[in-house]
Each structure stands twice: as structure tokens, then as C-alpha cells.
Amino acid sequence: MSDNSYGVSTVATDWIEIGSERMFQARRKRGLSYDEVGFRIGRNGHKPVIGRTYGRWEKNGRVPRQALPAVAAVLNLDAGQLLADQPTRVQWQQVSEVLSEVAVAMQALVSLLAEQREVVERLETVAAALQQREAASSSS
């Protein structure tokens, strides 16, 4: 628990991503309103939620982990598959590591590009000097 800016204790919720469209289609297929889903969640082992709360979950495409079994039962979804579809912390760590490597590689490329620009500028200076020398020698 932690205190928010108003001094009220809050509990960090572990969310399970289902997907807004997936939740909407499952609810629609069952012909249920937000209120009916909220009520049925209460009949499936979780405290009932008001329709507005369920509507927010559906809009955001996610539900609290502790509500997943009840929501899955009400919407006729496979809770095990929903959990299996979740990105794991290991996957996110791997993504983070790869992004760090990409950032290092990009920095190296930026440095190489700066060096290449310097070489091009030097070559242009040498080419201009050679053209001047050639023009001077051909006019004499």
C-alpha cells in the first residue's frame, strides 16, 4: 500500500490485459450489459462490481488479476489462455536489453556519420584546392 497525493491509501493492482475489443465481443456475444456482467462477476467468486467499473475495465481492455477467473467465466473466455497471452517480466527485460543495445549501436552510427562528414569536408577542401591549382596552371 502507498499513499496518493491526497493522503489516501491505495493498493497497486496487478492487471491482466485482455483487450477492449475481445472483452466487448465476448460480452456482446453473451448479450450482457455492463451491469449484468458486474453482477455475474459477483456470482462467480469475486465481489460484485458496478456496471460503470466493468465498463472502465472493458474500455481499458484489462481486469484486475484477482477478478480474472470470474470475468473469464462470465464472458466465456479461457482464463488460462488469457494468462498465457500476457507478456512476462522476462520478456520485458529482454526487450529492455535489446533496446539498450540498439541505443548503443545508434550512438556508434551517429559518431561514424560525424566522422564521415568530416572526411567529406576535407575531401571537398582538397578538391577545391586542386581545381584552383589546375585553373591557375591552365591560365598561365
WORA-V748223 format. One record per residue. RES is the residue in three letters. SS is DSSP state (helix for helix, strand for strand, loop for the rest). PSI is psi as a letter, one per 30 degrees, with the letter a starting at -180 (NA if undefined). D_LAST is the distance of its C-alpha to the last C-alpha in whole Angstrom. Layout:
RES_SS_PSI_D_LAST, RES_SS_PSI_D_LAST
//
This chain:
MET_loop_k_89, SER_strand_l_87, ASP_strand_k_87, ASN_loop_a_85, SER_loop_f_84, TYR_loop_g_87, GLY_loop_g_89, VAL_loop_k_90, SER_strand_k_91, THR_strand_l_89, VAL_loop_k_89, ALA_loop_k_85, THR_loop_k_86, ASP_loop_j_85, TRP_strand_k_84, ILE_strand_k_84, GLU_strand_k_81, ILE_loop_e_83, GLY_loop_k_80, SER_helix_e_81, GLU_helix_e_81, ARG_helix_e_83, MET_helix_e_86, PHE_helix_e_86, GLN_helix_e_87, ALA_helix_e_89, ARG_helix_e_91, ARG_helix_e_91, LYS_helix_e_92, ARG_helix_f_95, GLY_loop_h_96, LEU_loop_k_96, SER_loop_l_95, TYR_helix_e_93, ASP_helix_e_97, GLU_helix_e_98, VAL_helix_e_96, GLY_helix_e_96, PHE_helix_e_100, ARG_helix_f_100, ILE_helix_e_98, GLY_helix_f_101, ARG_helix_f_103, ASN_loop_h_101, GLY_loop_g_101, HIS_loop_l_98, LYS_loop_k_99, PRO_loop_l_99, VAL_loop_l_96, ILE_loop_l_96, GLY_helix_e_94, ARG_helix_e_92, THR_helix_e_91, TYR_helix_e_91, GLY_helix_e_88, ARG_helix_e_86, TRP_helix_e_86, GLU_helix_e_85, LYS_helix_e_83, ASN_helix_f_81, GLY_loop_g_82, ARG_strand_l_83, VAL_strand_l_87, PRO_strand_k_88, ARG_helix_e_88, GLN_helix_f_92, ALA_helix_f_93, LEU_helix_e_91, PRO_helix_e_94, ALA_helix_e_96, VAL_helix_e_93, ALA_helix_e_92, ALA_helix_e_96, VAL_helix_e_96, LEU_helix_g_93, ASN_loop_h_94, LEU_loop_l_91, ASP_loop_j_90, ALA_helix_e_90, GLY_helix_e_89, GLN_helix_e_86, LEU_helix_e_85, LEU_helix_e_85, ALA_helix_f_83, ASP_loop_f_81, GLN_loop_k_80, PRO_loop_k_77, THR_loop_l_78, ARG_helix_e_76, VAL_helix_e_75, GLN_helix_e_73, TRP_helix_e_72, GLN_helix_e_71, GLN_helix_e_69, VAL_helix_e_67, SER_helix_e_66, GLU_helix_e_65, VAL_helix_e_63, LEU_helix_e_61, SER_helix_e_61, GLU_helix_e_59, VAL_helix_e_57, ALA_helix_e_56, VAL_helix_e_55, ALA_helix_e_53, MET_helix_e_51, GLN_helix_e_50, ALA_helix_e_48, LEU_helix_e_46, VAL_helix_e_45, SER_helix_e_44, LEU_helix_e_42, LEU_helix_e_41, ALA_helix_e_40, GLU_helix_e_38, GLN_helix_e_36, ARG_helix_e_35, GLU_helix_e_33, VAL_helix_e_32, VAL_helix_e_30, GLU_helix_e_29, ARG_helix_e_27, LEU_helix_e_26, GLU_helix_e_24, THR_helix_e_23, VAL_helix_e_21, ALA_helix_e_20, ALA_helix_e_19, ALA_helix_e_17, LEU_helix_e_15, GLN_helix_e_14, GLN_helix_e_12, ARG_helix_e_11, GLU_helix_e_10, ALA_helix_e_9, ALA_helix_e_6, SER_helix_e_5, SER_helix_f_6, SER_helix_f_4, SER_loop_NA_0
//
